[in-house]
Amino acid sequence: MGTLRRECLDHLLIYGVQHLRRLLTDYEQHYNAHRAHQSRDQRPPLHDPDEPIDLTAVIKRRSTAAGLIHEYRRAV
């Protein structure tokens, strides 16, 4: 809960229940699929270590959590 508050909720003005639900859903997806975790050697929880990384692919940026967070991935 502290991470959610510090990284997301403390920086945004919530406009209503629907806005909050959308924001929480976006942040949950970011937290589980993309955000690095110190206890997992800077890998996200859903990271597959057997998946090869194409270092020649173009890097794409995606905004999430109402534009507060930017995720960077290699395009496939």
C-alpha positions as CSV (number, residue, x, y, z in Angstrom):
1,M,0.0,0.0,0.0
2,G,2.8,2.4,0.8
3,T,4.4,1.9,-2.7
4,L,1.0,2.6,-4.4
5,R,0.5,5.8,-2.3
6,R,4.1,7.1,-2.8
7,E,4.5,6.3,-6.5
8,C,0.9,7.0,-7.7
9,L,-1.8,8.4,-5.4
10,D,0.3,11.2,-3.8
11,H,0.9,12.7,-7.3
12,L,-2.6,12.8,-8.7
13,L,-6.0,14.4,-8.0
14,I,-8.7,11.6,-8.1
15,Y,-11.9,12.8,-9.8
16,G,-14.2,10.0,-8.7
17,V,-14.7,6.3,-8.1
18,Q,-14.4,5.4,-11.8
19,H,-11.2,7.3,-12.2
20,L,-9.7,5.7,-9.1
21,R,-10.6,2.2,-10.3
22,R,-9.0,2.8,-13.7
23,L,-5.9,4.2,-12.0
24,L,-5.6,1.3,-9.6
25,T,-6.1,-1.2,-12.5
26,D,-3.4,0.5,-14.5
27,Y,-1.0,0.7,-11.6
28,E,-1.5,-3.0,-10.7
29,Q,-0.7,-4.0,-14.3
30,H,2.5,-1.8,-14.2
31,Y,3.5,-3.1,-10.7
32,N,3.1,-6.8,-11.7
33,A,4.3,-6.8,-15.3
34,H,6.9,-4.0,-15.6
35,R,8.1,-2.4,-12.4
36,A,11.5,-3.7,-11.1
37,H,11.5,-5.3,-7.7
38,Q,14.6,-5.2,-5.5
39,S,13.8,-8.6,-3.9
40,R,13.7,-10.2,-7.4
41,D,17.1,-8.9,-8.6
42,Q,15.4,-5.9,-10.3
43,R,13.0,-8.1,-12.3
44,P,9.2,-7.7,-12.3
45,P,7.1,-10.5,-10.8
46,L,5.8,-11.7,-14.2
47,H,9.2,-11.8,-15.8
48,D,10.2,-14.9,-17.7
49,P,14.0,-15.4,-17.5
50,D,13.9,-17.9,-20.4
51,E,12.5,-15.3,-22.8
52,P,15.3,-14.0,-25.1
53,I,15.7,-10.2,-25.5
54,D,16.3,-8.8,-29.0
55,L,18.8,-6.0,-28.4
56,T,18.4,-4.7,-32.0
57,A,14.6,-4.0,-31.6
58,V,13.4,-0.4,-31.3
59,I,12.5,0.8,-27.8
60,K,8.9,2.0,-27.4
61,R,7.5,4.1,-24.6
62,R,4.0,3.6,-23.1
63,S,2.3,5.9,-20.6
64,T,0.2,4.4,-17.8
65,A,-1.5,5.5,-14.6
66,A,-2.9,8.7,-16.1
67,G,0.4,9.6,-17.8
68,L,2.3,9.5,-14.4
69,I,4.4,6.4,-15.2
70,H,6.2,5.7,-18.5
71,E,7.2,2.1,-19.4
72,Y,9.9,1.4,-21.9
73,R,10.0,-1.9,-23.8
74,R,11.7,-3.3,-26.9
75,A,9.2,-3.5,-29.8
76,V,8.7,-7.0,-31.1
